[in-house]
Amino acid sequence: PSRSREYKLCSKHTEGKRPLYAIGFNFIDARYYDVFATVGGNRVTTYRGLPDGNLAVLQAYIDADDAQSFYTLSWACDLDGTPLLVAAGSNAVIRVINCATEKLFKSFLGHGDSINEIRTQPLKPSLFISASKDESVRLWNVHTGICILIFAGGGGHRNEVLSVDFHPSDIYRIASCGMDNTVKIWSMKEFWPYVEKSFTWTDLPSKFPTKFVQFPLMTSVVHSNYVDCTRWLGDFILSKSVDNEIVLWEPKIKEQGPGEGSIDVLQKYPVPDCDIWFIKFSCDFHFNQLAIGNREGKIYVWEVQASPPVLITRAE
């Protein structure tokens, strides 16, 4: 490790008896830069990181369904800037919590099986996408409760979708990956009028003309096993499977032949003992550092934009 940046353990907090599957800072709203949330079992908890390194518990939401196991969360906001927390998991119901009123804001139904990941559109934070065991990805409007698009069908995933992400600057583009060993890149460009319409829709959400997006721009086979985490890094993609490494690659999409394209692997970040699935990595706000844990409980932090990659620290 280069030790160019030092990390030290400030405090430890045990929350409940069930595993915590996800944790996320609020990158959507600068007012809450020090606020993060965790999910595990049927609990969603929000915290503030204090300057002395301790944690203050802000809110805890307990789901009405005791059997629920939350797997994922994402921060979003309503059109007036109200901070919202979107969480989902085993029971296929998406819960939206209003963190200003500390009440459940909405529940979204639609997926036919458990939900593995939720991500918010950074350029329009009232839109979010969900990836599900039902082999589909869905785009939702948190403000109106509408399911706008369903990415599934002809060219869609053939097994559980494990991870999904919005492109940081191209508002139309998303990437998804899953148990069919593929990463798919999709465009919403031709369906964007429906996205716009979802903000002004006044009828029941169930009457909205939800559209199916059946064919991705391209399907890439970068890995030979389950792909459980994917993130855009500019126009490049970071993805990982169960083979002890994260891969940075460039998708080269043929605009005239949808579904076709090639990939260019740029570099790999080795992570020992990372050979079980549903281990996610994440980057800091500026995409300078990339952190991932492994099954031995070690955390690796990489300088993501260095070439060759530089390991900053290995925390145990």
Summary of the structure (lengths in Angstrom):
residues: 316
radius of gyration: 19.0
end to end distance: 13.0
largest distance: 57.1
contacts: 1008
relative contact order: 0.10
helix: 6%
strand: 47%
